[in-house]
Amino acid sequence: MPTNVLYPKVSLERPTGRIARWMVAEGDSVRQGQILFEIEDDKAAVEVEAPADGVIRQMTAADAEVEVGEAVALILGPGENPPSHGPHGTHPNHGERRELDPVPRSAPPSGRRARGPNPTPLARRLAAEHSLDLTAIVGTGPRGRIQKSDIVAQLQRPAGDIASRPGLAGPLPPEARPSDVLNAVWLRQGRGIPLVLLHGFSGDLNNWRGLFAGVRSDWPVLGLDLPGHGGSTRNIPRDFEALAAIVEATLAREVEGPAVLVGHSLGAAVAVRVAARGFADIRALTLFAPAGLSPEMNARFVDGILRAREAASLKPWLLELAANPAVISEPLLQATLESRRDPSLIEAMRDFAARFLPDGTPSFSITADLAQLTIPTRVVFGRADRILPFAATRNLPGNVGLHAIDNCGHMPHLEHPQLCFRVLAELVRSL
């Protein structure tokens, strides 16, 4: 099967990017680890390596805007032919992209409302400091994202031009403010039931892009940043119930109708709690390496991943996440390292860990919630997981299906994306 060359995550604030220049040409033979292209932004230059040996085809044009996690080329092995469509739905004509469905980006897909504002973290903080209504601000960044300049422009307008924020649907916890509703990004347009993604501890919504790269599906996909992570509020909910309530409030803002929740690690546990509470219309769950099946976990990882500030100290902890070291690529390392430059983010994650993972132990359990569910639920767990013990899957109730994967660590959706996508797709199609 052809290997997709993916555009990596190099910035926490940008869901898109551009290739500065290709180091190879269409039809060249390349070797695994060879530099294929360069990415340049305001902070760094990143070299992207070939993930496999073969012949490179269907290269996206340099300087074309692409989404993080999108396939920008194919590597063909001996005897392999490129598909009729290009990588990730592109035509063979370089740089041209075909949408997954006829719905334009400016219109919300069937089954959900248009997405809310998606400010950069700096813009979000400035808006909060000045009590600005983000829904009344038009973003000028990529995909309409609200940037610092948009906030500054709004502050220079007459006071009467700034609208008050409308009331939010959904059950917000007592101490939550409207600004605490989570950062949400529609990663894919589509039709049908939306997939809502909840990442694990110390990650963000961009961690999901690899699962959907190089595959075609009809479903809209919404990624959320948990509190204290990515572009979401730095205010940490008081308990697990309040954490679930903030997710529910965000769903009420973003999704009209039913949804499927997809979670990883701690995000999977939150997904279970949301489904069990019954406030949101959740039709199915797919859970990758869910936390909360037992009190056991790698406590050293929680502390180490937050202490690391340099590439040399961070990479060993990232390697704990995967059975295959190749999954921890240089772009992934650099993107994770970039987040360490935001002291407020690190402090928020520390507060999050103290609240929900005190002393490296989950302060919650999902076994009782799982047992009461009547919706289809699938768990995908790696037998070589070094963060959560595979033995914890013995606590799964009989109403939950288990997919155990050999040679797989704590990130099944990134280590074995095709298998994990097939599990997810079969579940959604059964609804």
Secondary structure, 3 states (H helix, E strand, C coil): CCEEEECCCCCCCCCEEECCEECCCCCCEECCCCEEEEEECCCCEEEEECCCCEEEECCCCCCCEEECCCEEEEEECCCCCCCCCCHHHECCCCCCECCCCCCCCCCCCCCCCCCCCCCCHHHHHHHHHCCCCHHHCCCCCHHHCCCHHHHHHHHCCCHHHCCCCCCCCCCCCCCCCHHHCCCEEEEECCCCCCEEEECCCCCCHHHHHHHHCCCCCCCCEEEECCCCCCCCCCCCCCCHHHHHHHHHHHHHHHCCCCEEEEEECHHHHHHHHHHHHCCCCEEEEEEECCCCCCCCCCHHHHHHHHHCCCHHHHHHHHHCCCCCHHHCCHHHHHHHHHHCCCHHHHHHHHHHHHHHCHHHCCCCCCHHHHHHCCCCEEEEEECCCCCCCHHHHHHCCCCCEEEEECCCCCCHHHHCHHHHHHHHHHHHHCC
